[in-house]
Amino acid sequence: MNPKSSTLHYLICFTFFTFVMISCNNRPSVVINQGKMVSFLTDLHKLDGALSVKGLGATQDRENIYYYNALLLKYGITKDQFDSSLVWYTKNPKKFEKIYVKVLLHLNEEDSVVKKRIMVYEDSIKYAIKRFNLWNKPVKMLLTKDSARTSVDFEIVSTELFSQDIYELKFLHRIAPSDSCLNQRSVFRIHFANGETDSIFTNTHNDSVLRRYKLRLVARYNLKVERLTGSLLGSSTYKGVQNALLDSISLIHEFSPKTHEKMRLELKQLKADSIKIDSLQKIDSLHRRLPHMPRSNKFIHVEKLPKSL
């Protein structure tokens, strides 16, 4: 064969083969490119899922059409352009398969991220600071000259009392001038396992003014808390006449469930190691000050209230 004719033959074959390949792979200009198609289909499936969860699965609904139009507008394409692109990719299944492999990959990645966020959210709920009212007595008391009691004392015993927790005693208080008790006061105490006691008190007044009292204590010692005690209405001397009102009484226990859980595990381990719990003095690794705790372990607030209350 003539070298020139052989070269021409190969050139013609190569040109024809290249033309066939271009004809098969050439994407019309109106067809959305693969990268944009992947992103659009990913968002489209997410939108379908969101509408389905809300019970808005019918695409003919006016509200749904608004959402789909907004998605088209986001990508700068029209519905006709998307439909024609879908038809073209359907006729090119290998390209369409590559697109959907990427779409599924993106959806799975986002699903994994959402699940992790849900777990973090559930953990944040589980370990959020909790507030629980420990008060188990009447929330309103009226003491008169006919009352059998001369003071209002209380004691709270619970296995859920831990070191570093916050305990806040709140109540409304009014004493009439006719009340003959002297040196009236309210006291709140925390009792620890080693016999240590931390307390806070405030004087009260027999002037018929209604006041809101708030006494807060942080269990500052790294010791087991045995009980809470106190007196809402106490005095140094009782002369037979009482005229006092107590109302809206509460004893709020503020704590971190996460810290409680760690402390229980530590105590369980100590029991397993045959160490007497009563001799426990410190568990430094578990009794760190929490972010919600005030710098001072004691706080008193007294507020005068309008007579209408």
DAMO-V825637 format. One record per pair of residues at least 4 apart in sequence whose ideal C-beta (glycine too) atoms are under 8 Angstrom apart, sorted by the first residue. I is the first residue (numbers start at 1). J is the second residue. Records with the same first field share a line. If there is no record, write none. Layout:
# DAMO-V825637
I->J, J
This chain:
# DAMO-V825637
1->5, 6
2->6
3->7
4->8
5->9
6->10
7->11
8->12
9->13
10->14
11->15
12->16
13->17
14->18
15->19
16->20
17->21
18->22
19->23
20->24
21->25
22->26
27->31, 33, 88
28->88
30->81, 84, 85
31->84, 85, 88, 89
32->36, 37, 40, 77, 81, 82, 85
33->37
34->38, 95, 98, 99
35->39
36->40, 75, 77
37->41, 85, 89, 99
38->42, 99, 102, 103, 106
39->43, 75
40->44, 71, 75, 77, 82
41->45, 99, 100, 103
42->46, 103, 106, 107
43->47, 71, 74, 75
44->48, 71
45->49, 103, 107
46->50, 107, 110
47->51, 67, 68, 71
48->52, 57
49->53
50->54
51->56, 57, 64, 67
52->56, 57
56->61, 63, 64
58->64
59->64, 65, 68
60->64, 65
61->65
62->66
63->67
64->68
65->69
66->70
67->71
68->72
69->73
70->74
71->75
72->77, 78, 79, 82
77->81, 82
78->82
79->83
80->84
81->85
82->86
83->87
84->88
85->89
86->90
87->91
88->92
89->95, 96, 99
90->96
92->96
93->97
94->98
95->99
96->100
97->101
98->102
99->103
100->104
101->105
102->106
103->107
104->108
105->109
106->110
107->111
108->112
109->113
110->114
111->115
112->116
113->117
114->118
115->119
116->120
117->121
118->122
119->123
120->124
121->125
122->126
123->127
124->128
126->257, 258
127->256, 257, 258
128->257
129->254, 255, 256, 290, 292
130->254, 255, 256, 257
131->252, 253, 254
132->252, 253, 255
133->250, 251, 252, 253
134->156, 158, 167, 228, 251, 252, 253
135->139, 154, 156, 249, 250, 251
136->156
137->154, 249
138->249
139->247, 248, 249, 250
140->246, 247, 248, 249
141->152, 232, 245, 246, 247, 249
142->147, 244, 245, 246
143->147, 149, 152, 233, 242, 243, 244, 245, 246
144->242, 243
145->240, 241, 242, 243
147->242
150->181, 235, 238, 242
151->231, 233, 234, 235
152->231, 232, 233, 234, 246
153->229, 230, 231, 232, 234
154->228, 229, 230, 231, 232, 251
155->227, 228, 229
156->161, 227, 228, 229, 251
157->226, 227
158->227
160->253, 255, 260
161->165, 219, 225, 226, 227, 228, 253
162->219, 225, 255, 259, 260, 263
163->219, 220, 221, 222, 223, 224, 225, 263, 287
164->218, 219, 220, 222, 259, 287, 288, 289, 290, 293
165->218, 219, 225, 253, 254, 255
166->216, 217, 218, 219, 252, 253, 254, 255, 292, 293, 294
167->188, 190, 216, 217, 218, 219, 228, 251, 252, 253, 254
168->214, 215, 216, 217, 251, 252, 254
169->186, 188, 213, 214, 215, 216, 230, 232, 250, 251
170->212, 213, 214, 215, 248, 249, 250, 251, 252
171->186, 212, 213, 232, 246, 247, 248, 249, 250
172->210, 211, 212, 213, 245, 246, 247, 248, 305, 309
173->186, 204, 210, 211, 212, 213, 232, 233, 244, 245, 246
174->208, 209, 210, 211, 244, 245
175->179, 181, 184, 204, 205, 206, 207, 208, 243, 244, 245
176->206, 208, 243, 244
177->206, 207, 208
178->241, 243
179->184, 206, 241, 242, 243, 244
180->238, 239, 240, 241, 242
181->206, 235, 237, 238, 239, 242
182->235, 236, 237, 239
183->203, 235, 236, 237
184->203, 204, 205, 206, 233, 234, 235
185->201, 202, 203, 204, 231, 234, 235
186->201, 202, 204, 213, 215, 230, 231, 232, 233, 234
187->199, 200, 201, 230, 231, 234
188->199, 200, 201, 215, 217, 228, 230
189->197, 198, 199, 200, 228, 229, 230
190->197, 198, 199, 217, 219, 225, 228
191->195, 196, 197, 225, 226, 227, 228, 229
192->196, 197, 198, 219, 221, 223, 224, 225, 226
193->223, 224, 225, 226, 278, 280
194->223, 281
196->221, 223
198->217, 219, 220, 221, 297
199->217
200->215, 216, 217, 298, 299, 300
201->215
202->213, 215, 300, 302
204->211, 213, 233
205->209, 211
206->244
209->304, 305
210->245, 304, 305, 306, 307, 309
211->302, 303, 304, 305
212->301, 302, 303, 305
213->300, 301, 302
214->299, 300, 301, 302, 303
215->230, 299, 300
216->294, 298, 299, 300
217->297, 298
218->293, 294, 296, 297, 298
219->225
220->297
222->281, 282, 283, 284, 287
223->280, 281, 282
224->277, 280
228->251
232->246, 249
233->244, 246
238->242
254->292
255->259, 260
256->260, 290, 292
257->261
258->262
259->263, 286, 290
260->264
261->265
262->266, 286
263->267, 283, 286, 287
264->268
265->269
266->270, 283, 285, 286
267->271, 277, 280
268->272
269->273
270->275, 277, 280
271->275, 277
275->279, 280
276->280
282->287
283->287
289->293
294->299
305->309
